[in-house]
Amino acid sequence: MMRKVSLLVVGAMMGAGAVVGIGQGRSFITGNAVAAAADTYRQLNLFGDVFERIRADYVEKPDDGKLVESAINGMLASLDPHSSYMSPKSFKDMQVQTRGEFGGLGIEVTMEDNLVKVVTPIDDTPAARAGVRAGDFITHLDGEPVLGLNLNQAVDKMRGPVNSPITLKIKREGAAEPLEIKIVRDIIRIRSVRSREEGGDVGYVRITQFNEQTFDGLRDALDKINKDIPADKLKGWVLDLRNNPGGLLDQAISVSDAFLERGEIVSTRGRNAEESQRYNARPGDLTKGKPVIILINGGSASASEIVAGALQDHKRATLVGTRSFGKGSVQTIIPLGQNGAIRLTTARYYTPSGRSIQAKGIEPDIEILQDTPEDLKGKDDTKGEASLKGHLKNPADGKEADEKTGSQAYVPPNAKDDKALNHAFELLRGAKTDAAFPPNPKAAVPN
């Protein structure tokens, strides 16, 4: 059986296809099994009876398709917060997000005053080359007004086949008249990795999500900084995973592998023992053994927690920040042909030491709380997996009392105010010391 799995957090549109095989062999049907099957068919008959009664007697003629879709949604939602049905459009959107590339213009946008506002044009994209600027307001798309559209509808109109043209009407501050800019769509790649050298002696890498482009982006970032900073001056690395909602399992494994020489990265365990899988690192540490500090917070979930947990267990990195979200389950995306797909929770994942962080999260080695503005106090925490209705219990004990929820997720917009980031820099440069840094490799999980 071959299965590609993905890890998702609430609101993140990530996923991969799954192929399910059926084992062959003799089967024996017991009396209990016959009774259970009969009971199941009675329940299905009940559903059919209710469906027909609604179609016949509801005050208005219902949409049969919506009724069935709602029933499927209800069935999946009753399992856990992460199992769900995806309509064909939702499935297509998820695939675009997972691939990390699409035909479009290359602008990050938001909605303001019922118009589309350009947050920033992405470097070396059609929009940037055509002269679109941050702060521009898009009022029309191919002559059609944006007013009345929501953000998703406007984005859908701006995306399209590569080499197809679109004309934007733009209202720009300081311009007497609206501007019309014609742009030809091209392949746009979502940048999930951003990096910079810090002070000439530290490499900083931020991963915002785990899509198909993530490992390649990380490798390029590490290569560039390794070339820019001489090995004798490079103090170490900061890997920022704060507010990263997760993404693809294979990318989380590859990112972890970039910092490890050997050993287990993560294991997944389903309902049946034969479905368990273990994923191991291959030789080759792309950071050449330099110290690593990982920043996490209440918004670090799923694939982010795999990376943080693996490097923490192997004592390869010190974790700084606040407790992570606590999503320790695996979702498999199962296509349904022209009918979209279902996202189904099929396994839990475990760190190399065998711990499940489901509904508990990963505790940082060094807790650093940020100073939050007055208007955000009391609003800067995420509630975490344990607060989600119907969440899976942690298999280690199943006791709700041992679950942990709520952790700070605020990151200051200005780096000089970022206490966790600056604490990491000071540790790497030796300006501060802590027993947790550098971690003791003798305490690592046996390889």
Residue, then its C-alpha position, 0 to 999 in steps of 0.5 A: m500500500m502506498r500512502k502520501v500523508s499530510l499534516l494540517v492545523v485548523g485553517a491550513m489548506m494543506g494535503a496530498g493524495a492517498v491510494v488505499g490498497i485492500g489486502q487479500g486473504r480468507s475472511f470469517i464472518t462471526g455472529n457478532a459481525v453479522a449483527a453489527a452489519a445489520d445494525t449499520y444497514r438499519q442506520l443507513n436506512l434511517f438516513g434514507d428515511v430522513f432524507e426522503r422526508i426532508r425532500a417531500d415535506y420541507v417548507e421549501k424545495p431543498d437542494d439534494g446535493k447540499l443535503v448530502e454534502s451537509a450530511i457528509n460534513g456532519m459525519l466527518a466533523s463528528l470524528d475530530p476537528h481535522s477530518s472534513y469534506m472538501s468540495p471540488k473547489s476547496f480541494k483544488d485550492m488545497q492542491v494549489q496551496t500544497r504545491g506552492e505555485f500557481g498561475g498569477l500576478g505575484i502580489e500579496v493582498t488584503m481587503e480594506d474599505n471594500l477594495v483590494k489593497v496591495v500589501t507588497p509585490i513579490d520580487d521578480t514577478p509580473a506585478a513587480r515588473a509592471g510597476v505595482r506598488a505596496g499600498d496600491f488599491i485595486t478597484h477593477l479587474d478587466g473592467e469589472p469592479v472589485l466592489g462587492l467581491n470578497l477577498n477570495q473571489a478577487v484572488d480567484k479572478m487574479r489567478g489564471p492560466v500562465n501567459s494570460p493577460i489581465t488589466l488592473k485599474i489601480k488607485r494610487e496615493g499621489a496620482a491624480e487619475p487611476l492607473e491601468i496596468k496590463i499584466v501577463r500572468d506567470i508561474i508564482r511560487i509561494r515563498s515559505v522560507r525567508s532568510r538573512e544573515e544577522g550581524g555577520d555571525v548568525g544565520y536566521v531562517r524563517i519557515t512560514q509553512f511546509n509546502e512542496q517548495t519548503f526544503d528546496g527553499l531551506r537548502d538554498a537559504l543555508d547554502k547562501i548564508n554558508k557562503d556569505i558568512p565564513a565558517d570561523k565567524l558563523k556562531g550558529w543558526v536560528l530557525d523560526l517556526r513561530n505561527n507556522p501552522g504546518g503542512l506536508l509531512d515529507q517536507a517536515i522530515s526533509v527539513s529535520d533531516a537537514f540538521l541531523e546526521r542520523g536517527e529517527i525523525v518521526s513515527t506515525r501509528g494508525r489503528n492497525a499496527e501494520e500501518s505504523q511507519r518510521y522515518n529516519a535521517r540520512p547522513g549529511d548535516l547541512t549546517k555542519g554541526k553549528p549550534v541551532i536554536i528553534l523558536i516556537n510559540g502557541g501558533s507552531a503546529s503539526a509539521s512545525e512540531i515534528v521538526a521541533g520535537a525531532l531536533q529537541d529529542h536528538k539534542r540537536a537544537t535548543l527550543v526557545g519561546t512558548r509551548s506549541f499548539g499540540k496537534g499530533s495527528v495525521q490527516t490523509i487526503i482521499p480524492l473522490g473523483q469529481n466530487g472533491a475529497i475527504r480529509l481523514t485523520t488516519a494516525r498519530y505521530y510520535t517524536p523520536s523518544g516516543r512521545s505524543i504531543q497531541a493536546k499537550g504541545i512541545e515545551p520549550d527548553i527556555e520559556i520566553l514571554q513577549d511584552t504585548p501591547e495593551d490592546l492585545k493583552g488577553k488576546d495574544d494566546t492561542k487556545g491550542e489543540a486541547s481546546l478544540k471540541g472533539h479533539l483526540k485524547n493523548p494516547a499516553d494517558g487519555k486524561e483531560a487533566d493532563e492536557k495543556t491548552g493556551s500559549q502565547a502566540y504574539v510576535p512583535p512586528n519589530a525585531k528589536d522588541d522580539k525578546a525570544l529572537n534577541h535571546a536566541f542571538e545572545l545565546l549564540r554569541g555568548a552574551k547570555t548563558d543557560a544550562a539548556f544551551p547548547p544541549n547535551p548530546k549525551a542525553a539524546v535519543p539513542n541512535 
